[in-house]
Amino acid sequence: MRRRIVVLGASFAGLTAALQLGHHLGRDHDVIVVSRSDQFVFLPSLIWVPFGLRTPEDIMFSVPPLLEARGITFRRGTVTRLEPDARRVFVDDQTLDYDFLVIATGPRPHYGGVPGLGPHQGHTSSIYTLDEALAAQEDYVRLLEAPGPAIVGVAPGSSCFPIATEFALNLAHQLSRRGKTEAAPVTFVTPEPFVGHFGIGGFGRAGELLQAMFDKAGITTIVDAAITRVTPGTVELDDGRKLPYRFAAILPQLRGIEPVRAVEAITTPSGFVRVDALYRTETYPEVYACGVAVHIPPPGYTRVPCAVPRTGYLSEEMARVVAYNIAATIHGRRPVALPPSAIDAKYVLDAGNTGLIMSSDHFLEPRDHAWLIPGPEAHWAKVAFEKYFLATRRRGIV
Ligand SMILES: Cc1cc2nc3c(=O)[nH]c(=O)nc-3n(C[C@H](O)[C@H](O)[C@H](O)COP(=O)(O)OP(=O)(O)OC[C@H]3O[C@@H](n4cnc5c(N)ncnc54)[C@H](O)[C@@H]3O)c2cc1C
């Protein structure tokens, strides 16, 4: 019997899931991808956009042609409602029925938790989306014209620790290149109990190595910090400190998108999808999720809440398992159980002209190993990976 699989989202998780479904199922079944954008944006390169090192064209490509060449339908539209009991979704004002659903809609930045936060209704910059990174470029240029204190931070409850770490180190590097280190001192403010904790309890010796990089770059670090309010020119912490700034880029807390969050039977209060080790929801076994849309419980206590980052590699690996398991269910084969904690971890953290390559057998503890390679080769590895990723994905190779 011909089945219809609807994939919501066309980024790291959705695109990988769709292409892998095409690979496993051929043209015997219908795969339909729905996304509100027909462009793929390579988000890891957003850390360079504010400095004018990348333009949008450098890091984007069009999704529909590479799906359509494989017999996969692309539908541009906004998902507005899920009705899992009826096995249908609403895309704009039309309905779409499915036999299997893959939720890969990522997060939406939530700036509302901290008064004054964010580039839309608040006073701070951000780099979570392309538009935000482009706006941050204007704020950075203003900083160069009239230097003063710069803050890079992470809001309480966020998971954006690696992104903020990279951006702080890149900002310090760019300011140093322009001889502005003293005129524009950088402070890094994070809920993490130590730099390199990343919301996952740390990663081998990453904490030690990153603290040394921060010290060398002249960045002041404030850990275990809860940003409670931002006013024009001041970031306030819950211990009463008021940090003055001329430039402040604060990464937000993330939530699931509204139509997903509304299906309370399968989501957390923040709107992330609760899945089993097969990436299925318990209530609706034909509904799967992958990528940032998936809830991963924090592995330990922190005074200021820290969420677990869902990195690009992790998102793609979850998507591969989802595609395999849907195909296995259709073909009557045994599915694979691989929870996020057991997926291997890969992340290259850039610091401008140096960095840190991180790799381990398991995303979360317990791990058998956590390899860390600090040095200039990490910067070049990040640049090379960007080129490799865009070249392969533009050709539909995942
Ligand atoms: C600045 C930045 C730097 C990063 N750096 C790294 C890095 O160096 N290494 C790394 O491993 N990871 C990095 N990440 C994380 C990585 O980008 C994410 O893991 C990845 O984007 C997750 O993919 P996803 O498909 O789950 O979600 P997303 O990439 O957020 O994609 C969500 C998809 O859903 C679609 N969508 C959302 N809402 C709707 C709706 N209502 N209707 C229809 N479609 C919808 C969107 O159009 C999009 O296609 C970075 C992220 C950022 C923001």
PDBQT file of the ligand as one rigid body, heavy atoms in Angstrom, charges set to zero:
ROOT
HETATM    1  C1  LIG A 401      24.027  30.863  15.154  1.00  0.00    +0.000 C 
HETATM    2  C2  LIG A 401      24.019  29.363  15.214  1.00  0.00    +0.000 A 
HETATM    3  C3  LIG A 401      25.237  28.686  15.144  1.00  0.00    +0.000 A 
HETATM    4  C4  LIG A 401      25.246  27.293  15.213  1.00  0.00    +0.000 A 
HETATM    5  N1  LIG A 401      26.460  26.641  15.126  1.00  0.00    +0.000 NA
HETATM    6  C5  LIG A 401      26.494  25.311  15.116  1.00  0.00    +0.000 A 
HETATM    7  C6  LIG A 401      27.726  24.622  14.919  1.00  0.00    +0.000 A 
HETATM    8  O1  LIG A 401      28.764  25.238  14.744  1.00  0.00    +0.000 OA
HETATM    9  N2  LIG A 401      27.701  23.267  14.917  1.00  0.00    +0.000 N 
HETATM   10  C7  LIG A 401      26.554  22.573  15.096  1.00  0.00    +0.000 A 
HETATM   11  O2  LIG A 401      26.588  21.337  15.101  1.00  0.00    +0.000 OA
HETATM   12  N3  LIG A 401      25.356  23.179  15.301  1.00  0.00    +0.000 NA
HETATM   13  C8  LIG A 401      25.317  24.537  15.296  1.00  0.00    +0.000 A 
HETATM   14  N4  LIG A 401      24.111  25.173  15.455  1.00  0.00    +0.000 N 
HETATM   15  C9  LIG A 401      22.916  24.378  15.706  1.00  0.00    +0.000 C 
HETATM   16  C10 LIG A 401      22.292  23.892  14.413  1.00  0.00    +0.000 C 
HETATM   17  O3  LIG A 401      22.124  24.946  13.525  1.00  0.00    +0.000 OA
HETATM   18  C11 LIG A 401      20.957  23.222  14.765  1.00  0.00    +0.000 C 
HETATM   19  O4  LIG A 401      21.277  22.024  15.404  1.00  0.00    +0.000 OA
HETATM   20  C12 LIG A 401      20.120  22.929  13.545  1.00  0.00    +0.000 C 
HETATM   21  O5  LIG A 401      19.768  24.100  12.863  1.00  0.00    +0.000 OA
HETATM   22  C13 LIG A 401      18.880  22.160  13.963  1.00  0.00    +0.000 C 
HETATM   23  O6  LIG A 401      18.182  21.806  12.833  1.00  0.00    +0.000 OA
HETATM   24  P1  LIG A 401      16.595  21.587  12.854  1.00  0.00    +0.000 P 
HETATM   25  O7  LIG A 401      16.267  21.122  11.487  1.00  0.00    +0.000 OA
HETATM   26  O8  LIG A 401      16.225  20.755  14.012  1.00  0.00    +0.000 OA
HETATM   27  O9  LIG A 401      15.965  23.032  13.140  1.00  0.00    +0.000 OA
HETATM   28  P2  LIG A 401      16.072  24.391  12.330  1.00  0.00    +0.000 P 
HETATM   29  O10 LIG A 401      17.411  24.512  11.678  1.00  0.00    +0.000 OA
HETATM   30  O11 LIG A 401      15.683  25.466  13.271  1.00  0.00    +0.000 OA
HETATM   31  O12 LIG A 401      14.993  24.285  11.173  1.00  0.00    +0.000 OA
HETATM   32  C14 LIG A 401      13.619  24.354  11.393  1.00  0.00    +0.000 C 
HETATM   33  C15 LIG A 401      12.879  24.178  10.084  1.00  0.00    +0.000 C 
HETATM   34  O13 LIG A 401      11.473  24.213  10.326  1.00  0.00    +0.000 OA
HETATM   35  C16 LIG A 401      10.845  25.169   9.488  1.00  0.00    +0.000 C 
HETATM   36  N5  LIG A 401       9.705  25.725  10.236  1.00  0.00    +0.000 N 
HETATM   37  C17 LIG A 401       9.691  26.264  11.470  1.00  0.00    +0.000 A 
HETATM   38  N6  LIG A 401       8.454  26.620  11.815  1.00  0.00    +0.000 NA
HETATM   39  C18 LIG A 401       7.637  26.293  10.779  1.00  0.00    +0.000 A 
HETATM   40  C19 LIG A 401       6.246  26.398  10.540  1.00  0.00    +0.000 A 
HETATM   41  N7  LIG A 401       5.394  26.909  11.429  1.00  0.00    +0.000 N 
HETATM   42  N8  LIG A 401       5.774  25.966   9.340  1.00  0.00    +0.000 NA
HETATM   43  C20 LIG A 401       6.596  25.438   8.405  1.00  0.00    +0.000 A 
HETATM   44  N9  LIG A 401       7.926  25.301   8.599  1.00  0.00    +0.000 NA
HETATM   45  C21 LIG A 401       8.436  25.720   9.768  1.00  0.00    +0.000 A 
HETATM   46  C22 LIG A 401      11.940  26.191   9.190  1.00  0.00    +0.000 C 
HETATM   47  O14 LIG A 401      11.646  26.911   7.988  1.00  0.00    +0.000 OA
HETATM   48  C23 LIG A 401      13.152  25.266   9.053  1.00  0.00    +0.000 C 
HETATM   49  O15 LIG A 401      13.188  24.696   7.756  1.00  0.00    +0.000 OA
HETATM   50  C24 LIG A 401      24.046  26.575  15.371  1.00  0.00    +0.000 A 
HETATM   51  C25 LIG A 401      22.820  27.260  15.438  1.00  0.00    +0.000 A 
HETATM   52  C26 LIG A 401      22.809  28.642  15.353  1.00  0.00    +0.000 A 
HETATM   53  C27 LIG A 401      21.489  29.374  15.418  1.00  0.00    +0.000 C 
ENDROOT
TORSDOF 0
